[in-house]
Amino acid sequence: MRSKEEAKDYRYFPEPDLPPFIISQATIEKIRKSIPELPEERKKRFMREYGLSKYDAAILVASQKNAEYAEERLKAYSGKEKSVANWIIGPLASIAANSDCAISQLDVPVNDFIGLI
């Protein structure tokens, strides 16, 4: 249907009324540094640093606040990362769902959380 597109005399050319949009490398780096760690990157890091399964890491990084909550507890209880993940994904997620709030809103202090485990 679009025979002109393949024709040799048909050429694309830039819009003459629009100036080129040039972004400096310094601006790109500044923006890149201001962006928080993305969920996919954080999930891979959780798998690498804490030895969590893909499933566990995906659930923990579902929201930024829950990921920060989980990471604080994972760091505090190193060596037992699977237990921490299981408690967050299991009982705490259940309580949060029944309370209609996020896991990070449960206000379980790190030391009390470690005591639960």
GIDA-V677477 format. One record per helix or strand. SS is the DSSP state (alpha for helix, beta for strand). FROM is the first residue (numbers start at 1). LEN is the number of residues. Records with the same first field share a line. If there is no record, write none. Layout:
SS->FROM-LEN / FROM-LEN
//
This chain:
alpha->3-4 / 25-10 / 39-12 / 54-7 / 64-13 / 81-18 / 103-4 / 110-7
//
